[in-house]
Amino acid sequence: MKKLFVIMTLLILSLSLVLANNSGAIWTTKNDCGNQTQNVNQYAKGEKVYINGNNFEPGNYEWSITGLNGGASCDPNTKVINGTYGVGDSKKFCFEAYTVNLDDCGEYKASFGGKKDNYRVDLDAPVVPEFGVIIGGLTILSAIGVFFMVRRR
C-alpha cells in the first residue's frame, strides 16, 4: 500500500510538471547545495536552508519562505523571508535562502518561480553549535592547561 502511494504521488507530481508552463523543479538542502536526491525536509533551529533548482528558463524569479496556515507553523501565513534571484544559462541554481530562527517551528513552504517545496522545523531537535566553536574552545583550554603545566616546572 505504501509503495502504491509513493508511485501515485510521483506520477501526479510528474504530470503536474509536464502540464506546468515552467518545467523547473525546486528542492531544499541543509547547510549547502546538493542534487535532487539530497532533498531535505527536516531542519533544526540554526540550520541553513538552501533552495536548489533546475530546468528554469534564464531570468529573474521571485522566491519566498512562508509559514503554513492553520496552526501548522509558528509563523502562520507569514513570509519569513523573500527576494528575487536570477537564473543563468545553465538553467540551474542554488542559494542560501534562510537560517532557521530559534522561534521557528512547524511547516514552511519554500516557493521559487511558482514551484513549491515544504520543509519542517523540528521542535525537539537540539540546537548544535558549529563544530569550529567547540574545537576552538577546546584548543584554548588545552593551551591554558599546557601553560600552567610548564609554569609548574
Secondary structure, DSSP 8 states (H G I E B T S, - for coil): -HHHHHHHHHHHHHHHHHHSSS--EEEEEESS---GGG---EE-TT-EEEEEEES--SEEEEEEEEE-TTTTBSSBT-EEEEEEEEE-TT--EEEEEEE--TT--EEEEEEETTEEEEEEE-SSS-----HHHHHHHHHHHHHHHHHHHHHH-
